[in-house]
Amino acid sequence: MSGARPGAGQEHGWGTVQPPPPPARPPTAGPPPPGGALRAVAAGLLSLSGLGLGHVLVRRRRRAAVIWAATAVFLFVALPADPDGVPAALVAAYLLLLVLAGADAARIALRTEFGPWSRPVLAAVLGLLLLAVPVAGTVAYGSARDEATEQELLGRLEEGDNLVAKAAKSSFLLSAPDYRYALTLYRELGEDHPGSRAAALVPRRLEAYYAAVATPYRAKNHCAAVEPLTYLRTLPDTVDRKLLGDLTDWPDTPLAESLYGCGVSRLGGTGPDSGSKELGTLLRTFPRSAQAGQVGPAVSGTIRQQVAGLKGAEPCTVTDQLRLTSTLVAELPETSVPSLAQQADAGVRDGVYACGVDEFKDKRFADARQTLTDFADTYKEDGRRQHARDISTAAEIAEVRPSAGKRLPGSGKPGGVRMELVISNGAPNDVEVLYTGPVTGTVKLKTCGSCERFSSEATGAAGACRANGTSYPKARLRLPAGEYHFLYKHGTGATSAVDSYASGSKVEPGYTYTSCTYVIERDPYGLDLPALPDLLKPASAP
C-alpha cells in the first residue's frame, strides 16, 4: 500500500469524502488564541468610548449599530445644553449600556482575531485616546450647561430690570406688584445664585431699584413719597442685609423728610387730611431726627397764623381750621410737643368767640345765638363769657325783632343816670324777659297764680296788673337812657299756642317806667297771644 497525503480525501468503495469547513465562531472552550487579553482590552476600551469600534474590530456590526443608535439618542436629548441638563435616568442607562458594550466587546475579542489591518497594541492605544472623547464631552457639556444657566439668570435679571423701568412710569399704588416681583427676582439671584454673573450685578440693580421706587421723593412730591419710602424701609426684613449693603438704612432720612414735608403742607387745611397721620408717624418713628424737632415750631406757627386770621372776613372758616389743628395736636405724642395742646385750645376758644360775633354781624342770629351760648357754657372761666351771653341774648331777640340786631351789644357798663323799669307779670304762666339796648340782660317772672286770660285786648289793657288785692310778680331794672328791644317768652303754665312777643321802646332820662304782660284769649279755636300794650309806660317824673 502507498501512503496518503495529509488532508487528501480517502477513497472508499462508493466515492471520495471532503474535509469539514472552518467554524463560524471561535471555539468557546479551551484556551483562547494567543494575544486574546490584549485584544479584549483594546476592544473593550474602543466600545467604552460610545463609538462602537470594539464591535467593529470583532466584526459584530449589528451590535455596533445599537451602540451608535444609543449614542445618537443620547446626544439628541443632551444637545443643545440647557440649565436643567440631561435626566439622571437617561445618563445612568447610557453609562450602563456603554459598560455592557465594553464588556461584550472584550468577551468576543478574547477569542476572535482582529482583521489583518489592525494591531491589538495600536487598537488599545486608540481606545485609551478615544476615552478622552466622552470625558472631554462631559467637561464641555458641563461648561455649556453652566453658560446656559448664566444666560437664564441674566434673563431673569433683565426681566426684573424691565419691570422696574415699567413701574417707574406709574404711581406706586399701581406699580407696587411689579416692584415686588422684580425684588423677588433680584433677591433670588443674589441669595440663591451668589457666584453667578447675574448675582454680581444685583447690587447695582438694587441701587437703581431704590432710585426708581423713590422717584416721588426726588421730585419733591413728599406726600406721594411716603408710601414707597415706607415700603423700602421694610425691605431689610425680607432681603439679606449683606445684599442691600448701604441701602439698608438709606430710606430713613428721605422718609423723615417726606413725612415732615407732607404733614406740614397739610397744616391749616379743611379736608380730612390735616397732616396728623404723617407728623404723628414722624414723631413716633424718628423721634430724634432733625425733622421731628421742627414739628412743634411748625404747628405752633400755623396756630398763630390761624389766630391772626380770625380778624379777617371769614373767622368761622378759620375756626374750623383751628379745630382741625387742635385735633391734630391731640393725636401727636404729648411728650414730643408738650406746649401745643394749650395753644391749640386757646386758638379754638378765640375762634368760637370770633365766629359767633361775625355771625351776629352778618345777621345770622340763630347761628350766633347757638355759637355764643356754646361758648359761654364751655369756657366758663373766660373773661368774655358775659359778653358772649349778652350777644346771644340780643341775637335771640333779633330772631323775632331784626332791628334788635343792628348793633352789637357793648361789652362794658355805660355810665350816667339810670331809670327804673318795673315789669309785672299778669299772665297765668312764667315769663322770661330778654332785653337789649345800651345794656343787655334777662329777667324771669314767676307765674301770677290768681291771674287769668283776658277775652280781648281792650279788657286786657284796662285790667292787666290792676286787680286790687293781687300780688303780681315783679322785676325792677335800672336802665340807662336809650332805645331798647324786648322779648317776652312765656314758659310754665302757657299753652303751646302762646307765642313769644317782641317789641321796642325808648327810655328817656327823668322818668320811671312800668310794664305789664298778660295773655288774651281770642276765641276757642284761635291763639292765645301775649300782649304788651304800651310796653313801657312812664309812671312818674322826678
ROMIGU-874805 format. One record per atom (N, C-alpha, C): x, z, y. Coordinates in steps of 0.05 Angstrom, whole numbers, plus 5000, padded with zeros to 4 digits. Atoms other than C-alpha are relative to their C-alpha. Layout:
XZY;...
END
This chain:
501750004976;500050005000;501850005024;498550004975;502449875070;498750195019;501149814980;501650395128;498349875021;501850104977;496450315182;501050115026;499349914973;497850365258;498150205010;501849804989;495250955293;497949875018;502150104983;488750815325;498849754990;501150255010;487650185285;497650064983;502449965016;480950115251;500650004971;499849995029;480350285177;497949804988;501850195013;477449755134;498750134976;501649915022;472149925085;498849764986;501150235014;468549525038;498049845015;502150154986;463049345086;500649945029;499350094973;466749285155;502250175012;497849864985;471249595210;498750215017;501049784983;470050285247;501650025025;498649984973;471550325324;500450295007;499549734991;474550955358;497850095020;502149904982;469551415398;500949985029;499450024971;469151345476;501050275010;499149744988;472351885521;497650165010;502349844990;467852475542;499449965029;500850044972;463852425607;500850235018;499249764985;465753135629;502450124986;497849865013;471953535617;498950214981;500949805020;471554005559;499650275013;500649744989;468454675575;501250234985;498749805016;472255045523;503049934996;497150045002;479555135512;501450035026;498549974975;484955185564;499649765018;500450224981;483954775628;502549835002;497750184997;488354185643;502150125019;497949894982;494954335678;499249955029;500650024972;494254475753;497150065008;502849944995;487054705747;499650215022;500449794980;487855335790;500449895028;499550114973;490754945849;497849825008;502350184994;485254425843;497550165008;502349844994;480054975842;500150125029;499749894973;482755295905;499549795021;500350224980;483154625941;497149925002;502850094999;476054415922;498350215012;501649794989;473155095939;500350025030;499549994971;476455106008;498749775014;501250244988;474154396022;497050025002;502949984999;466954566005;499150235019;500749784982;467155226045;499849915029;500150104972;468054816109;497349895007;502650114995;460954556102;499949705000;499950295000;463253836096;499649884972;500550105028;462353786020;502349854988;497850175010;469253476010;501050094973;499249915027;470753915949;498449864979;501650145020;465053595911;500649705000;499250295000;467252905934;502449964983;497550035016;474153025902;499450014971;500649985029;470953215836;497749814993;501950215005;466152635842;497250104994;502749905002;459753035850;498649945027;500950094974;456752635907;497250105006;502749904995;449552875899;500250295011;499849724990;451753595908;501350005028;498950024973;455953385967;497849925020;502250084982;449753055997;498250245007;501649764994;445953715990;501450165022;498549844980;451454066030;499849865027;500150144975;451353516082;497250045013;502749964989;443753576090;499750285011;500349724990;444154336096;501550045026;498449984975;449654276149;498549865023;501450144979;445553766187;497650165010;502349844992;439354206187;500950245017;499049774985;443454806210;500849925028;499150094973;446554416267;497649925017;502450084985;439754136287;498650245012;501349764990;436954836293;501850145021;498349854983;443055136326;500649875027;499250144975;444354606379;497549895014;497949884983;443954606437;499750305000;500049715001;445855336443;498150115021;501849864981;440755806476;500550294997;499549715000;440756546492;499150144975;501149865023;436656726431;501749944975;498350065023;441756396383;498449904976;501250105025;440356186311;498750244986;501249785015;435556606270;501950114978;498149875018;439457106228;499449924971;500750085028;435756906164;501249734994;498950265004;437956186173;503050014997;497149975002;445156386184;500850114973;499449885026;445156826123;499649804977;500650195021;442056276080;502249784999;498050214999;447055756104;502750104990;497449895010;453156216091;499950044970;500349975029;450456376022;500349734986;499750275011;449855626009;502949914999;497250085000;457055506030;501650154979;498549845020;459656065986;499449894972;500750115026;455755785927;501249734996;498950275002;458055085942;503050014995;497149975005;465355315946;500550094972;499649905028;464755695880;499449774980;500750225019;461355095847;502249795000;497850204999;466754605871;502550114986;497649895013;472255075848;499650004969;500549995028;468955155780;500449724987;499850275011;468454405770;502949905001;497350104997;475554255796;501950134980;498249865019;478454755747;500549834975;499650175024;477454245690;499749715006;500350284993;476953605729;502349915017;497850114985;482653175753;498949875025;500650154976;482552915824;500649714997;499450295001;482852185837;502949955005;497150064998;489551835837;501050015029;499150014972;489651815912;500450275012;499949744989;489152565922;502150174986;498149815011;494253115912;498850285005;501149744998;491953825899;501250175023;498749844979;497054135946;499049915028;501050104974;495053676003;497150075005;502849934997;487753805989;499650295008;500249724993;488854555992;500750055029;499349974972;492454506058;497849895018;502250114984;486954056085;497650195000;502249825002;481854556061;500450245019;499449784982;485355116099;499649915029;500350104973;485554686161;497049955007;502850054993;478254486156;498450265002;501449744996;476255226151;500050075030;500049944971;478155246225;497649875014;502250134987;472354776239;497650195004;502249814995;466755286226;500850245017;499149784983;470955836257;500049935029;499950094972;472255436320;497249945010;502850064992;464955206319;498550265007;501349754994;462755926316;500850115027;499149914973;467156116375;498849845022;501150184979;464955506414;497050055004;502949954998;457655646398;499550275014;500449754986;458356376420;500549975030;499550044972;461356146485;497749855013;502250154989;455855636495;497550175002;502349834998;450656156479;500350205023;499649824978;453756636529;499449865027;500550154975;453556096582;497049955003;502850044998;446355946565;498650265010;501149754991;444856686574;500550045030;499349974971;448456686641;498249825017;501750184985;444456086663;497150105001;502749885000;437956426642;499950235020;499949774981;439957056681;500149905028;499950124973;441756636741;497349885008;502750104994;434956316735;498150225008;501649774992;431656996738;500750095028;499149934973;435857156799;498849825020;501150204981;433556516832;497050045003;502949954999;426356676814;499450245019;500349784982;427057346849;500549935029;499350094973;430257016909;497649855012;502250164990;424456526915;497650185007;502249824994;419357086911;500450155026;499449854975;422857476966;499649825024;500350194978;423156857010;497149955007;502950044996;415756736999;498750245012;501249764990;413857457011;500650065029;499249944972;417657507076;498349855021;501650164981;412856997107;497250125004;502749884998;406757447097;500250295006;500049714995;404658147114;500650154974;499349845023;406958697068;497650054982;502549955016;399758837046;499549774981;500550235017;399158127018;502349944982;497750085015;406258046993;501250224983;498949775015;407358726961;500349934970;499650075029;406158456889;502549834995;497650165003;411457926899;502550165003;497649834996;416358426926;500550184976;499649825023;415258896868;501049854976;499050155023;416158356816;502949915004;497250084994;422458106850;501950234995;498449765005;425158816849;500450054970;499849975029;423658856775;502149814988;498050195009;427758226763;502850105007;497349914991;433658496804;500850254984;499349755014;433359176771;500849944971;499350065027;433358886701;502749864998;497450145001;439258426717;502250205004;497949814994;443258996747;500450224979;499849775019;441659536696;500249914971;499950085028;440659146631;502149804994;497950205005;445958606641;502350045021;498149934979;451358956682;502549825001;497650164999;457058486662;499649715006;500650284996;453557836677;500649915029;499550104973;454957376736;497650065018;502449954984;447757476758;500050295010;499949724993;448658236758;501950055023;498049974978;454758156803;498849925027;501250094975;450357816854;497650175009;502349844994;444758336852;500450175026;499849844976;447658806906;499549845026;500550164976;447758236957;497049925002;502850075000;440758036936;498350245009;501549764991;438358756946;500250045030;499749994971;441158747016;498049815014;501950204989;437158117030;497150094995;502649905007;431158436996;499150215020;500649794981;431359047041;499549885028;500350134974;432158607102;497349865002;502650155000;426058187082;497750205002;502249805000;421658797069;499850135028;499949874974;423859097136;499749805023;500450194979;422158467175;498450105024;501449894977;416858817218;501650195016;498449824985;421859347237;502049855018;498250154983;426858837262;498549865023;501650124979;421258517301;498850215019;500949784983;419859207334;496950044997;502849965005;412859197304;499850264984;499649755013;413159937289;497750084981;502249925017;406160047262;499949844974;499950175024;406759457214;502450074982;497549945015;413659707192;499850264984;500249745013;411360397169;499749984970;500650025029;408460197102;502349884984;497850115015;414159737079;502450185000;497749825000;419460227101;499650244982;500749785018;415860787065;500449914971;499650115027;415960337003;503049994993;497150025006;423460217009;501250284996;498949725003;424660967015;499450114972;500649905027;421461066946;501649864978;498650155021;425960566910;502150154985;498149845016;431461066891;498750154977;501349865022;426261386846;499749824976;500350195022;425860746804;502449834995;497650175003;432460386815;502550185000;497549855002;439360646797;501350025027;498849964974;442560946859;502749865002;497450145000;449260646839;499549705007;500650284994;446059956842;499249975029;500850024972;442960096910;502350055019;497749954982;449360376940;499150125026;500649904973;448860487015;497149965008;502950054994;441660227014;498350244993;501649775009;439360886982;498850155024;500949844977;438761257049;499449835025;500350174976;438260657095;497250025013;502650014987;430660677106;499350245017;500849764986;430661387134;499849975030;500050024971;432661237205;498049795010;502150194992;428460597212;497250104997;502749895004;422460957183;499350215021;500549804979;423261537231;499549875027;500450144974;423761057290;497249875000;502650145001;417660667266;497750205002;502149794998;413461297256;499750105028;500249904973;415161537325;498949785018;500950224983;414260857358;497049944997;502850065006;407560737324;498250235010;501649784992;404961437336;499750025030;500049984970;406861447410;498449775012;501550234989;403860757421;497050044998;502949955004;397161017397;499050245015;500849774985;397161637440;498249925023;501750064978;391461647490;497949794994;502050195007;387261137453;497350134994;502649905005;379861207440;499049924972;500850085027;379760907370;500650214979;499549805021;380461257303;502950054995;497149975004;387961147302;501250125025;499049864976;390561667351;503050064998;497149955003;397661697324;500650264985;499549745013;396662367289;501249964972;498950045027;398062077220;502949945001;497250084999;404661757240;501750235010;498449784989;407162337283;500150244981;499949785020;405062847231;501849954977;498150085022;408762467177;502850035009;497349984990;414862427221;500950295001;499249724997;414963177235;500350144973;499849875026;413863357162;502349884983;498150145017;418562837132;502950025012;497350004987;424262827183;500050215022;500349804979;423563487220;502550045018;497649964985;430763487243;501049745013;499150254988;431162767266;499750005030;500150024970;432162567338;497249925008;502750084993;425362237337;498050234999;501849775002;421862877315;500350175025;499749844976;424863227375;498749885024;501250144977;421662717421;496950014999;502950005003;414562817395;498750195020;501249814981;413063447435;499949915029;500150104972;415163167503;498249765003;501750244997;411562507489;497050085001;502849925000;404962847472;499350165025;500449844975;405663337530;499749825024;500250194978;406862757577;497349855000;502650145002;400662407551;497850185010;502149814991;396363027563;500150025030;499849984971;398963087634;498949755013;501050254990;397562357646;496949984999;502950015003;390562417619;498650195019;501249814982;389063037660;500049895028;499950124974;391362667722;497849785002;502050215000;386462107702;497250115004;502649884996;380662597708;499049965029;500750044972;380862467783;499249715006;500750284996;379461737772;497049954997;502850085000;372961347764;498650064974;501249965026;371761497690;501050264987;499049755012;373062237677;498950054972;501249955027;368362237616;501649854979;498450155018;372361687583;502750144995;497549855003;378762067597;499750254984;500549765016;375662687568;499949944970;499950085028;374362327503;502849964990;497250045008;381662127502;501450284997;498949735003;383562857514;499150144975;500949885025;379263067456;501649894976;498450125021;382862577411;502850114999;497349894999;389562827435;500050294990;500149735010;387363537422;499750014970;500250025029;385263347352;502749934987;497350075009;392063017343;501850244999;498249764998;395663647365;499350204978;500949825021;391464057316;501049924973;499150115026;393763607259;503050014997;497149995001;401163677276;500950274990;499049745008;405464227246;500450185024;499949834977;404664807293;502850095008;497349914994;411865027286;501749795014;498550224987;414264347310;499349975029;501050034972;410064337374;498450245008;501549754996;408165057388;498450025026;501349974974;406164977461;497949795006;501850224994;401964357456;497150074997;502849945005;395564667430;498750125025;501149884976;394465087492;499749805022;500150204979;396064507538;497749804994;502150195007;391364047500;497250125004;502649864996;385664557501;499350025030;500449984971;386564657576;499249725011;500750274991;386263897585;497149934994;502850055008;379763847546;498150165018;501749844983;376764417587;499749885027;500150134974;378564077652;498349744999;501450255003;375763427625;497050044998;502949955003;368963717605;498850075027;501149934974;368064017674;499949765018;500050234983;370163387710;497949794991;502050195010;365662967665;497250085009;502749904991;359563407680;499549955029;500250054971;360863357755;499549715005;500350294996;361562607750;497349904992;502750085009;355162537711;497950085021;501949914979;351462937765;500249805024;499750184977;354362487820;498949724994;501150275008;352261867780;497050014994;502949975004;345062137777;499250014971;500749975029;345462237702;499650304995;500549714999;342262917709;499750134973;500349885027;340363037636;502750044987;497349985012;347462887613;501650225014;498549804985;350363317668;499150284993;501049745007;345863897651;501150094972;499049935027;347863867577;503050055000;497149975000;355263777591;500950275013;499149764985;355864347641;498850264987;501049775015;351364817600;501950064977;498149965022;356064707541;502650125011;497649904988;361964827587;499850305006;500449724993;359065497612;499850174975;500349845025;357365717541;502750014984;497550015015;364265517513;502250155013;497749894985;369065727567;499150235018;501249784986;366366407586;502050145019;498049874983;372866637618;501049815023;499150194980;373766017662;498850075027;501049944973;373166127737;497949815010;502050204991;368865507744;497350034985;502449975017;363565767696;497550025017;502449974984;358665987750;499249755015;500650264985;359365347790;498849804980;501150185020;358064967725;497150064995;502849925004;351665367715;498349905024;501550084976;349565217787;499449704999;500450305001;350664467778;498049934978;502050055022;346864497711;497250065010;502749924989;341064847747;499049785019;500850214982;340964327802;499349744985;500550245016;341263767750;497350024987;502649975013;335264057714;497749965020;502150044979;331264077779;499949705007;499950284992;333563377796;498849814979;501450165021;330863117729;497149965007;502850024992;323963257757;499749925030;500150064971;325463207831;502749895008;497450124996;331162707842;501350075026;498849934974;332062907915;501750254998;498449765003;334963557889;502949944992;497450075008;340963167864;501549835020;498650164980;343062847929;502850115006;497449874995;348663347938;500850194978;499049815020;352963747891;499850285011;500149724991;351664497896;502850105008;497449904991;357164857933;501050214981;498749815018;362065297896;500350275013;499649744986;362465847949;497350115010;502349884989;357566307983;500049965030;500050054970;355466078053;499550265015;500449764983;355666588109;497549975017;502350014981;350666718164;497650174991;502449845005;343767028166;498549894976;501650075023;339467028104;497150095003;502849944999;331967018099;498950084973;501149905025;327767378047;497849824991;502150155014;323466987998;499050184978;501349855021;318467377956;498349814983;501550175018;315866997895;498450184982;501849855017;309867277859;498949824978;501150155023;307167057791;497050074996;502949965004;299566977790;499049854975;500850155024;299566607723;500150184976;500049845025;297966887654;502249934981;497750075017;304766687628;502650065015;497449974987;312166787642;500649765016;499150224983;315266367696;503050035006;497150004991;322566177708;500149815024;499850154975;324065937778;502949925004;497450104994;330065487789;500049895029;499950094972;332265337860;502949915006;497550094990;337864957894;499849915028;499950064971;339864837966;502750095009;497449874992;345265198006;501050194979;499249855023;345265667947;498349914976;501450095024;343165547875;499750244981;500349785019;340366017822;497449984985;502549995015;334766217776;499050295001;501249745002;329866797772;497749984981;502150005020;324966997718;497850205008;502349834995;317967287729;498550054975;501549935024;314267657676;497149915002;502950085001;307067507655;498350195017;502049844986;301467737700;497750054980;501849945022;297268077646;497149975008;502950004992;290768117686;499349745014;500650254985;291267417717;498849804980;501250215015;287166827694;500449735014;499850264988;286966087705;497749965020;502050074979;283265817766;498649744992;501650245008;277865297759;500649775018;499550224982;280064887819;502350085019;497849954981;285564817870;499050185023;501049844977;281065107924;499850294993;500249715008;279565747885;502850124995;497349915005;286865787865;501450075026;498749954975;289365727936;498950245014;501349784986;284366237961;500550274986;499949745014;285166757907;502550074986;497549945015;292166697877;501550225014;498349784992;296167327883;498750185022;501449844979;290767667927;498050194989;502049825011;286668067879;500850295006;499449724994;286168787901;500450164974;499549835023;288969287852;501649874979;498350145020;293068767815;502950015008;497149994995;300568867810;501249744989;498850265009;303768177809;503050034996;497150015003;310668087781;501349855023;498850124977;315267937839;503149984997;497150024998;322367707853;500749955029;499250034972;325967767920;502749865002;497650154996;331167257941;500850015029;499050024973;335467258004;501549745002;499050274999;336866538023;501049925028;499250114974;340966218078;498149785008;501850214990;337165728121;500949734989;499450275010;336665018095;497849894983;501950135017;332964528051;500450104971;499949905027;331164787982;498149844982;501650135020;328464487918;499550204978;500849805019;324664907867;498849864975;501350095025;322664807794;498950254987;501349785013;317565277763;499549924971;500350065029;317965297687;498450224987;501849815012;312265637651;500850054971;499049935026;314266007588;497950134983;501749865019;311066517541;497250045012;502849974991;303466517546;498849745010;501050254990;302865807572;499449824976;500650195021;299565267530;501949775003;498250235000;303164637512;499249805021;500950184979;299164277565;500950075027;499049924974;302264667621;502749885006;497550144992;307564257656;501650175020;498449894978;313364477698;499349875026;500750104973;312564377772;502350035019;497850004981;317664197824;499049945028;500750064973;317264197899;502350085018;497949944982;321464297960;498950125026;500949874975;321264688025;502550065017;497849944981;325464878085;499950295008;499949724991;327765578101;501450005027;498950004973;328765698175;500750295008;499249734992;332066288209;497750145014;501949844986;327766858235;497450064985;502549975015;322466858180;500650134973;500049935029;320967188114;497849834987;501750195013;317466768062;498950124974;501249925025;312666868005;499149754985;500950225017;310666427947;498650124976;501549905023;305666497890;499549764981;500550215020;305066107826;497550074984;502449965015;298466027789;499449744984;500750235018;295165557738;497149935005;502750114996;289065117750;499049884974;501350125024;284464957691;498049795010;501650214988;281564277710;497449964984;502350035017;276864157651;500850054971;499349935028;276464297576;501849804987;498450215013;279763637559;502349915017;497850084983;284663587616;502550174995;497449855002;291363917630;499950245017;499649764984;292964607654;502549955016;497750074983;297564477713;500650245018;499349794981;301464997752;499749885028;500350094972;300164957827;501650175018;498649864979;304265147887;499149905027;500950084973;300065047949;501850145020;498349894979;304465138009;502250174987;498149865016;310465307967;501250255013;499049774986;313665758018;498350045025;501649934976;309266108069;501550205016;498949794983;312366458128;498250245001;501749755000;309867168121;500150145026;499849864974;312467448186;502549915014;497750074984;317367328242;501350265009;498749754992;322567848262;499150075028;
END
